[in-house]
Amino acid sequence: MSLCAHCNAPSSTRCSLCQSVYYCSPEHIRADWPSHKLDCYVKPPKDALSLSDCVRKKVTGILFAEDADEPRLIQLNVLIGYTRTGQTWQTLNLRPYLPDDEKRGRARVRLDGPMVPGEGGIKLGLMSDVFYRRNFTSDGSQRNRCIERSTKGKMAHPWSGPFIMLRRTHLDTSYDVVMEQDLPMLMKFFTTGQMSGFS
């Protein structure tokens, strides 16, 4: 029998998002959300192997919070697994920094950057994902002061709401950013506004 994450009472109702914790009542789901949202993931794909076979890790990203003066490093929870056909999948918990609701859905742009040294001296092509609010220009999001200050006001668009950058691999899994390597690529994106990669 599973136990409620809030009160340890026997429970059979799972979190509808991540399916990994149990609650005995809707009230306890709401009461535990401020704590659980830091560890909650988007539901894995339907053809995912069991959650017990998944890898849980933390990945360092760069956050441009709309009310901050400068970007900062953050830790994000990542869940990585395989489908029954052997494909890699991952889910990121962006909620603590980039809330996802029906009016402000998320989107991302993929950027290709410079070659950087990898393990064993091998040069790797730097790739990254930048996450943001899909309709940031029209959803009432606050203008991003952090981007405005970082670009010295030379923003290609009225960037609004929070932006998060993570490095990515060719397998579409995320790994830690390195501020001094990744920040110049992000600044170029914010000042040129090359939107062709938006998805």
N, C-alpha and C positions, 0 to 999 in steps of 0.2 A: 504494500500500500504506500502511495506517495503522500508526502506531507506538505501542507500549506507553507509557502515561503515566508509568510507573515506571522503565523501563530503556531505552526507545527501541528495543526489538527489534520486528521486524515482527509485527503482530498483527491479528486479525480479530474478536476478542471485545469487544463493547461493554459499558459499564456498564449493568446491567439497569434501573436507575432512570431515568437521564437520556438514555441512548443517545448521549451526545455525546463520550465518551472511550473509548479502547481499552486492553485489557490482554492480555498474552501468557499469563497463568496466574492461577488462583484465588489463589495466594500473593501475587502482585503487586497483585491487587485489594484484598486485606486490608491489605497493607503501605502502599498509597497512600491508604486510606480516611481516616485522620486529616487529610490535606491535601485530598483530593477532596471530602469532605463539606461543606466550606465553599462549594463552587461547584456541587454536584450539585443538580439539580432533579427534581421529580416528572416522570414521563414525560408529554410533551404528549399531547393527545387524538388518537385514531386518525385523525380527519379533518383534522388540522393540516396547513397548508402546510409546506414544508421548513423545517428548523431554521435554514438559512442566511438565511431571510427574517425570523427572529425578532429582537426587540429585547431585549438584555440590559442591565439597569440595576440600580442599588442604590437601595433605598428606606429611609428612616429610620423606625423604629418605636420604641415605648416598651416596654421589658422590665420586668416585675415578676418578678424571679428569687426563688425561694422562700427562698434563704438570704441575700438582700441586705437592707440597711437602708433603701434608697430606690430608686425607679425610675430607669432610665437609658436614654439613647438608644442604639440599636443600628442597624447597617447590615445589611440583608437583600438577598440576590441575588434578582432577579425576572426571569423570562423571559416575554415577551409576544409573542403572534402572532395569526394569523387562521386560521380553519378554511376549508375549500374553499367554504363557503357564505357567507363574509364575516363570521362571528361572531368577536368578540374572545375570546381565552382568555389566562389567565396561570397560571403556577405560581410558588410562593414556596419558597425554601429556608429552612424554619424549623428544620431539624435541629440546627444548632449550639446552639440555645436551647431548643427544644421537641422532644425526641426523639420519634419516631413508631415504636412497636413494636406488636405484636399485642395486648398486654395494656393498653397505654396509648394507644389511638388518639386522634386529634385531633378537635376540634369547634370551632365558632365561634358567636359571637353577633354579630348586626348591630345597631348602635346608630345612631339618628338624633339629631343634636344641634343646636346653635344655628346661626344664620346668621353667617357670617364674611366679611370682605371678600376678594374675589377679584381677578383681573386686571382693570384698567380700572375699578375701583370697583364692579364687579358683586357683589352679595351671593350667596354660595353656601351651600346647606344642608350642614352638616357631617355626614358619615356616616363610620362606622368599622367595622372588623372586629376583634373580640377573639378570639384563638386561645388554646386551653387544652386540657388533657387531658380527654377525653370523660368518663371515670369518676373524676374527681379526688376525689370523696368516698369512694370505696371501693377504689381501686387501690393504696393504700399510699403515695401521693405525700405528700411532706413539707408540713406546713402552711406557707402563704406568709407569712413574716415581713414581707416588704416591703409587702404589702397590709395586714397587721395594723397595722404602724406608720403607714402612710400614712393609714389611716382612724381612727387612734387607738383601735383595738380595736372599732370599731363596724361589724364585718363582718356582712352579711346572711346569709352562709353560711360554712362553714369552708373558705374558698378554699384550695386546695392545689395544689402544682405550679406551674410557670411560666405566666405570662400575657403575651401580646404583643398590642399594639394597633397597627393601621395605619389610615390614612385610606383611603377608597375613593371611586371615582367611580360615576356612574350606569351606566357600562359595565363595572363590576366589576373595574376595574384599581386597583392601589394607588398611593398617592403619599405623600410625606413628611408626618409628623406635625409639629405645632407644639406643644411641651410646654405652654406657658401656655394655649393654646386647648383642647387635647385632654384634659389631665389632669382638669379639673373634671368633664367628662362621664363619665370613667372612674371617678372617685371616687363619683359619684352611683350608678353601676351597682354598684360594690362594696358600697355601704352600703344601697341599697334592694333589691338582688337581683332586679330585674325580669327574670324568666326567660322571658318570653313569646317573645322573639326567638331562643331557643336553637335551633340546628339540628344 
